[in-house]
Amino acid sequence: MCKSTQRFRPAALASAALGVALTLSGCAQVDTTAPSTVRAGAAQGTSAKFGTVDCRKAKCIALTFDAGPSENSPRLLDILKEKKVPATFFLLGKNHIEKYPQLVKRMAAEGHEVASHTWDHKILTKIPEAEVRDELKRPNDAIKRLTGHQPTLMRPPQGRTDSHVHKIAKELGLAEVLWSVTAKDYTTNDSAIIKKRVLKQSSRDGIILLHDIYAGTVPAVPGIIDALKERGYAFVTVPQLLAPGKAAPGKVYRP
């Protein structure tokens, strides 16, 4: 579940949460590819700004944040820099990229993967194809203008996707990334609860979904990082998790 701002009413949150449950339980009938499958077909390693990690050998996990940037992002970036942890940011356009362009630039400059969470958080399976294309193209253009890098990944709002979305994503050079760990941080500002939920669900090749727009999330991040490092995890971006393979446009990835 990925909300664009804190304006959403409880009923909307409940509806979104149900959408996530349906998607992640397999009811959406979406074919997904696991990171290990991508890695198995490739032959060369990769390097990252924070060091070289071969996820064929290391116990890797990816930390991802949806629906930013926000006023909480500078503190989050400070934490990630201090901990030497790269993350993947799935950014919203309206009220986020357009409001915090310098934070988008900082994310890219500090070695994080900058990707799209659509422009206005519309449910892509419920709108016409022309509107889907606009929801995906506008943040791509904005991110490229700010960072010089064309995004190759996107996360559909609520994880809802279908063959029409796949087709348009492929046209735009985008792979779709879902998740395996959710703290449901849209339901609580209790950082201890957020940490507990993440640690309970985490496993090798996991993709953790968090939102830096909520007050309790960023304070939970240092404890999450420290605890997972103690368990032997290496933090990587989503592209690093797939390396030496690469995400293919139009495909959907989830552990």
N, C-alpha and C positions, 0 to 999 in steps of 0.2 A: 504494500500500500504506500503510495507516494503522493502526498498532498502538496499543492503548490504554495499555499500560504497558511497562516493560522486563522483565517477567516471562516473556515469550514464549520458548519453546524454539526452537533453530535449525530444527527440522523444521517448526514452525508458521510461522516466517518464510519458509521456502522455499515452503510451500504458499500463503501470502499473496502472495508475489511472483509465483507462477504465475498466481494469480487476476488480478493487475494486468495481466500480460502478455496474458492472454486478453481482458480487458475492453478494453484500449487498442488491441489489434490489430484490434478489430472483431468478434471471435468471439462476443461477447455479444449482437450484433445489437441494439444500443440506438440509437435515433434521437436524434441530438443536434443542437443549434442553436449556431452560432458567434456570438460577440459581434458581429461585423460585420453579421450578418443582423439581429440585434436592433436595432442602431443604425440600420440602413437604413430601418426602418419608423417611426422617430420624428422629431419635429420640434423639440424643445426641449433645451437644454443642462442641465447639472447643476453643482452646486458642492459642494466637499468642505471639511472643516475645514482641510486642508493646502493649499487653493488650488483654483482652477477648472481642470480639464483636460478638453478636448474630444477624446475618443479617436477621433472621426472625422478629426481633423487630426493629433493627437499620436501618437507611437509608444508606445503604452501597454503595460504589463505588470502583472499582479497577483501579489502575493506572498501565499501562503496557508500557514497552519500548522494541522496536524491533531493531534488527540488530547491537547491540553492542557486547562486550564493545568497547569503543573508548576513545580517548584522553579527551573527555568531561565527561566521567563516574565518575572520582573522585569527580568533583564538584557536580554532581548530587547526588552521595552517601552522600556527606557532607550535602546537602540540606535535603535529606530524613531523615538523622539521626537527624538533628537539629529540623525538624518538627515532628519527631516521626511518620513517614509515611512509611509503608511497601509497596513494589512494586513487580511486577512480571516482570522478565527480560527474553525475548525470544532472545537467543543469537545465533549469527552466528559463525560457526567454522573457516572457512578460513579467514585469516587476522584479526580475532577478538579474539575468544577464544585462538587461538594459539599465538596471538601477546600480549594479556593482561591476562595471566593466574592469576596473583595476584589480578586483579580486579574481576575475577570470584570467587576466594576464598573470597574476601572481601564481595561481594554481599551475598553469603551464610552465612558468619559469622555474618553479621549484620541483619539477619532475613528476607531477601528477598527471594522470590521464584525464583529459577534459572531453566529455561526451554529452549527448543530448537526452533530455527527458521531455522533449516536445516544447512548443512555444507557450501554450496556455493550458496544459494538462487536460486536454480533451480526451475522452475515451475513444481511441482510434477505431475500434470496431463498430462504433455507433455513428460515425460521420461519413459523408461522401468521400470518394477517393481524392478528389481535388482538394478537399479540406485536410485530409491526411497528409497529402504531399506538402501543403503549406505548413502544417504543424511540424513537419520534420525538416523542411528546407530552411525555414527562417532561423532557427537556432544554429543550424550548421553554418549558415552564412555569417551570423553574428560572431560565432566562435572563431571561424577562420579569419575574419577581419581583425579580431582582437589578438589572436595568438599566432596567426600565420599557418595554423595546422587545421586541415580538414578533418572533422570528426569521422571516425569509422565505426563507432558504437552508439547505440541508443537503447534506452529502457522505456518500454511502453507504459503509460500510466496504468496503475493497478495490475500490471503484468498482462493486460488483455491484448491479445493479438490474434490474427487469423491470416488466411492466405492472401487476402487483399493487402494487408499491412506488409506481409513478407515481400510481395511483388514491388510495392513502392519503395520499401527499404532497400531492396536490391538495386533498383534504379538509381537511388541516391548514394549507393556505396556504403550502406549501413548494415551491420549485424545487430541483432537484438540480444540483450543480456538480461536474464532474469536473476533469481537469487535462491539460496538454500537456507539462509539464516535471516530471520526478521525479529527485531526486538519489539515490534509494534510500539515504537516510541511515540506514535501519534495518540496513544491511549494513556500515557503517563509522563509526568515530569520527574519521576523518582529515578535518579541516576543508578541507584543500587539495583533496582528492578531491571533496568535496561541492560546493565552489565550481566546480571544473572541470566537473563534470557539469551543473550548472545553466547555466553560461555556454555550454556546447556546444549545449544544446537550446533556448535562449531565442530567441524571435522575437516579432514584433509580435502583440499580443493574447494573448500567452502567459499561462497560469495555472500558476504554480510551486507545486509541492507539497513542503513541508518539514514536519518534526516537531520541535517544541522540547522534546520529551521525551528526545531523544538527545543525548549529551554533545558530539558534534562539530558539531552543527548551528548553535547560536547563535553560536559563535565564527566560523563561516563567513559569517554574514549581513553584517557590515560590508563585507567584500571583494566579495560578490555585489552589494550595492547600489552601491558605488562603481564597479565595473566596468560595470554595466549603465547607470548614469547617464552614464558616459563614452561609451557607445555611443548615447546620445541617448534612452534610455527614460525615460518618465514612469511612476512607480509610482502605482497606483490600487487601490481596493478592487474586488471583483467587481461590485457594483452600479454603480460608476463606469465600469467597463469596458464595461458594457452600455448606459450612458446615452448619449443621452436615452431609450432604451428601458428596459423593465423586465423582470425575470425573471418568467415566468408559472408559477404553481403547477402542479405535475405534469409540467413540462417538464424536459429534461436539457440542460445547457449545457457545451460544451467547444469550444476553438478548433479 
